[in-house]
Amino acid sequence: MDDIINPENEGDLLAQIEEVEALSSIYGDEWCVIDEASRIFCIKISNDLEESKLTACLQIILPPDYPSAAPPIYQINAAWLRGLERTKLANSLEDLYVEHVGESILYLWVEIIREFLLEKSQSSETVDQPENVNMTTEEEEDDDEDMPDFRSLKLNTENAHLFMDPAKDEEAPPIKHGNTLTDRRSTFQPHLAPVVTPKQVKMVLEKLYENKKLASATHNIYAYRIYCEDKNSFLQDCEDDGETAAGGRLLHLLQILDVRNVMVVVSRWYGGILLGPDRFKHINNCARNILVEEGYTASTDEATKSGAKIKRPKSKKMK
């Protein structure tokens, strides 16, 4: 994000400053500034109930032309929020933005999430935080380290057709496996595949999970970026797989390196010793190494930017 403010965005910047000051005053310690210069913030939201307490972390980036012309970039982190519930909440936020285009929206977003938590906790379907989510103990201790997933606001159903089951005769893209890294009994290994559609993303995941060793990993964190020429935009997404904020950090790395048409998965086998922030460093270092090895690097060269290979290193096959 540029540090130089376009004069046309001065009004937006002033509006953002006023909104951030108001939110900080209203929510106190729940409001967190991650990177003020880059306009990255987060807020922890709870239903304020002692029993059946649920929490969520709303992470946001304020674009230079918010609120006048663009929505905040957001991600909701909550281990219990899955599937249809996540879609329902995301649609509520997006509908609210559409109703208030051009206005500061964050307070309304926070409160609608709080209402959602309250309704869920009071419903007969409320359950405790799911035990079957792959989470290491250090995950619970490091909640304050959450970083944004840098996921753009979009209607959840917009690209749903792209995820339909691929044709039976369509082969999965070739998958490369990088070197393992071990630290205090935790082992990390990156995997990379060229992808041009979300269908291929699904195929890569299915192929990886056919391997018993990879399927047994504590976390399989992934991120992908696909360039859509017709729309001159990116289709991108990520998954923490229980390692909160790891997917967002991985996607951020892909964005910084300006890679496209590629998917990176990093497997972690937890060894029982807490690594703290080092685990994020290892995940991104593994991803960066395999991107460099396979020739996916940020460059002014169009072939490189399109994800073309610039060298052919030796590939590895999983046993």
C-alpha positions in Angstrom: 0.0 0.0 0.0 1.4 3.4 -1.0 2.5 5.7 1.8 1.9 8.7 -0.4 -1.6 10.0 -0.1 -3.4 11.0 -3.3 -5.0 14.4 -2.8 -8.2 12.9 -4.1 -8.2 10.5 -1.1 -7.6 13.1 1.6 -11.3 13.2 2.5 -11.3 9.4 2.9 -8.2 9.5 5.1 -9.8 12.1 7.4 -13.0 10.0 7.6 -10.9 6.9 8.4 -9.0 8.7 11.1 -12.2 9.9 12.7 -13.8 6.4 12.5 -10.7 4.7 14.0 -10.6 7.2 16.9 -14.3 6.6 17.5 -14.0 2.8 17.5 -10.9 3.0 19.7 -12.9 5.1 22.2 -16.0 2.8 22.1 -14.3 -0.6 22.2 -11.1 0.2 24.3 -8.9 -2.9 24.6 -10.9 -4.9 22.2 -9.7 -2.6 19.4 -6.2 -3.3 18.1 -4.0 -1.4 15.7 -1.8 -3.9 13.8 -0.2 -1.4 11.3 -1.5 2.2 11.4 0.5 3.3 8.3 -1.0 0.5 6.3 -4.4 1.0 7.9 -4.6 -2.5 9.3 -6.7 -3.1 12.4 -8.6 -5.8 14.2 -11.2 -6.0 16.9 -12.2 -8.9 19.1 -16.0 -9.3 19.4 -17.8 -11.5 22.0 -21.5 -12.1 22.9 -20.9 -10.8 26.4 -22.3 -13.9 28.0 -20.5 -15.7 30.8 -22.1 -19.0 29.7 -21.9 -20.2 26.1 -19.4 -17.4 25.4 -18.4 -17.1 21.7 -15.8 -14.8 20.3 -14.6 -13.7 16.8 -11.9 -11.5 15.5 -12.7 -9.1 12.7 -9.5 -8.1 10.8 -9.7 -5.3 8.4 -7.6 -3.2 6.0 -8.9 0.2 5.0 -8.2 1.0 1.3 -7.2 4.5 0.3 -10.6 5.1 -1.3 -12.7 3.8 1.7 -15.4 4.9 2.5 -16.2 6.9 -0.6 -15.7 4.2 -3.2 -14.3 0.9 -1.8 -15.3 -1.4 1.0 -12.9 -2.5 3.8 -11.0 -5.7 3.1 -11.9 -8.1 5.8 -11.6 -11.5 7.3 -13.4 -13.1 10.3 -11.4 -15.5 12.3 -13.3 -17.9 14.6 -12.7 -21.6 14.9 -16.4 -22.4 15.4 -17.5 -20.4 12.3 -17.8 -22.7 9.4 -19.7 -23.5 6.2 -23.2 -22.0 6.0 -22.8 -20.0 9.1 -19.8 -18.2 7.7 -21.5 -17.6 4.4 -24.6 -16.2 6.2 -22.6 -13.8 8.3 -20.5 -12.7 5.3 -23.6 -12.0 3.3 -25.0 -9.9 6.1 -21.9 -7.8 6.2 -21.9 -7.4 2.4 -25.6 -6.5 2.3 -25.0 -3.9 5.0 -22.2 -2.4 3.0 -24.4 -2.1 -0.1 -27.1 -0.4 2.0 -24.5 2.2 3.2 -22.2 2.7 0.3 -20.0 5.7 0.8 -20.5 5.7 4.6 -18.3 4.5 7.4 -19.4 1.0 8.1 -17.1 -0.6 10.7 -19.3 0.1 13.7 -22.3 -1.4 12.0 -20.2 -4.5 11.0 -19.0 -5.0 14.6 -22.5 -4.8 16.0 -24.0 -7.1 13.5 -21.3 -9.7 14.3 -22.0 -9.3 18.0 -25.8 -9.8 17.3 -24.9 -12.9 15.3 -22.8 -14.3 18.2 -25.6 -13.6 20.6 -28.3 -15.3 18.5 -26.0 -18.3 18.0 -25.3 -18.7 21.7 -29.0 -18.4 22.6 -30.2 -20.9 19.9 -30.7 -24.5 20.6 -28.0 -25.3 18.1 -25.2 -23.6 20.0 -22.3 -25.9 20.7 -18.9 -25.3 22.3 -15.8 -24.6 20.3 -15.4 -27.7 18.1 -12.9 -30.2 19.4 -12.3 -31.7 15.9 -10.7 -28.6 14.6 -6.9 -29.1 14.3 -5.5 -26.6 16.8 -2.2 -26.8 18.7 -2.1 -25.5 22.3 0.1 -22.6 21.2 -2.7 -21.5 18.9 -4.9 -20.6 21.9 -2.1 -18.8 23.6 -1.2 -16.6 20.6 -4.7 -15.3 19.7 -3.3 -11.7 20.0 -1.0 -12.4 17.1 -3.8 -12.7 14.5 -3.0 -11.0 11.2 -5.4 -10.2 8.5 -6.1 -12.7 5.8 -6.2 -9.9 3.2 -9.3 -11.3 1.6 -11.3 -8.9 -0.6 -15.0 -8.3 0.0 -17.0 -10.1 -2.5 -20.3 -12.0 -2.7 -19.7 -15.5 -1.6 -21.8 -17.0 -4.4 -20.1 -15.1 -7.1 -17.6 -17.8 -8.0 -19.4 -20.8 -6.6 -19.8 -22.4 -10.0 -16.0 -22.5 -10.3 -15.8 -25.0 -7.4 -18.1 -27.6 -9.0 -16.6 -31.1 -9.3 -14.1 -31.2 -12.2 -14.6 -33.4 -15.2 -13.6 -37.0 -14.5 -11.1 -37.0 -17.3 -9.4 -33.8 -16.1 -6.0 -34.5 -14.4 -4.8 -32.7 -11.3 -2.0 -30.2 -11.9 1.5 -31.5 -11.2 2.5 -31.0 -7.5 6.0 -30.3 -6.4 7.2 -31.0 -2.8 9.8 -28.9 -1.1 12.4 -29.7 1.5 11.3 -30.3 5.1 12.3 -28.0 7.9 12.3 -29.2 11.5 12.4 -27.0 14.7 11.8 -28.4 18.2 10.2 -31.5 16.8 7.7 -29.6 14.6 8.2 -30.4 10.9 7.2 -28.1 8.0 7.0 -29.0 4.3 5.8 -26.9 1.4 4.0 -28.1 -1.7 3.3 -26.1 -4.9 1.1 -26.5 -7.9 0.2 -24.3 -10.9 -3.5 -23.5 -10.9 -5.7 -21.4 -13.2 -9.1 -22.3 -11.8 -10.6 -23.0 -8.3 -11.5 -26.5 -9.6 -7.8 -27.2 -9.9 -7.3 -26.0 -6.3 -9.8 -28.6 -5.2 -8.1 -31.3 -7.2 -4.7 -30.4 -5.7 -6.1 -30.6 -2.2 -7.8 -34.0 -2.9 -4.6 -35.3 -4.4 -2.5 -34.2 -1.4 -4.9 -35.8 1.0 -4.6 -39.1 -0.8 -1.1 -39.2 0.8 -1.5 -40.7 4.3 1.5 -38.7 5.6 0.1 -35.4 4.4 -3.4 -36.2 5.6 -2.0 -36.9 9.1 -0.4 -33.4 9.3 -1.7 -31.2 12.2 -2.2 -28.4 9.8 -2.2 -28.1 6.0 -2.2 -24.3 5.5 -2.7 -23.1 1.9 -3.2 -20.0 -0.2 -3.6 -19.4 -3.9 -3.8 -16.5 -6.4 -5.4 -16.8 -9.9 -5.2 -14.0 -12.4 -8.5 -13.4 -14.3 -7.5 -11.7 -17.5 -11.1 -10.9 -18.6 -11.7 -9.0 -15.3 -8.1 -7.8 -14.8 -8.4 -8.9 -11.2 -7.3 -11.8 -8.9 -9.3 -14.7 -7.5 -7.5 -15.6 -4.3 -8.2 -17.3 -1.1 -6.5 -19.0 1.8 -7.1 -21.5 4.6 -5.6 -21.6 8.2 -6.6 -25.3 8.8 -6.6 -24.5 12.5 -3.4 -22.5 12.6 -5.1 -19.1 13.1 -3.8 -16.3 10.8 -1.3 -18.6 9.0 -3.3 -18.7 5.8 -3.6 -14.9 5.7 0.1 -14.5 6.2 0.8 -17.0 3.5 -1.6 -15.2 1.1 0.1 -11.9 2.0 3.4 -13.4 1.0 2.0 -14.4 -2.4 0.8 -10.8 -2.8 4.1 -9.3 -1.9 6.0 -11.5 -4.3 3.3 -10.7 -7.0 3.0 -14.4 -8.0 0.0 -15.6 -9.8 -1.6 -18.8 -11.1 -0.1 -20.8 -8.3 -1.1 -22.6 -5.1 1.2 -23.2 -2.1 0.4 -25.6 0.7 2.5 -25.8 3.8 2.1 -28.9 6.0 3.0 -28.8 9.7 3.4 -31.8 12.0 3.2 -30.5 15.5 5.9 -31.9 17.8 4.5 -31.0 21.2 6.7 -28.0 21.8 5.3 -24.5 21.4 7.1 -22.4 18.8 5.2 -19.2 19.2 5.7 -16.6 16.4 8.5 -18.8 14.9 5.9 -21.1 13.4 4.7 -18.3 11.1 8.3 -17.5 10.1 8.9 -21.2 9.2 5.6 -21.5 7.2 6.4 -18.4 5.1 10.1 -19.3 4.7 9.1 -22.8 3.4 6.6 -21.2 1.0 9.1 -18.6 -0.2 11.8 -21.3 -0.8 9.6 -23.4 -3.0 8.4 -20.4 -5.0 12.0 -19.4 -5.7 13.0 -23.0 -6.5 10.1 -23.3 -9.0 10.7 -19.9 -10.6 7.6 -18.1 -9.3 9.1 -14.7 -8.5 8.0 -11.1 -8.6 9.5 -9.5 -11.7 8.7 -6.9 -14.4 9.1 -9.8 -16.9 5.6 -10.7 -18.1 6.5 -14.4 -18.3 7.4 -14.5 -14.6 4.4 -12.4 -13.6 2.1 -14.9 -15.4 3.6 -17.7 -13.3 5.8 -19.1 -16.1 8.8 -21.2 -15.0 12.2 -19.4 -15.5 14.1 -22.5 -14.5 13.5 -26.2 -14.1 14.8 -27.5 -10.7 14.6 -31.1 -9.8 11.2 -32.1 -8.5 10.5 -34.4 -5.6 7.9 -37.1 -5.3 6.1 -38.1 -2.2 6.5 -41.7 -1.2 
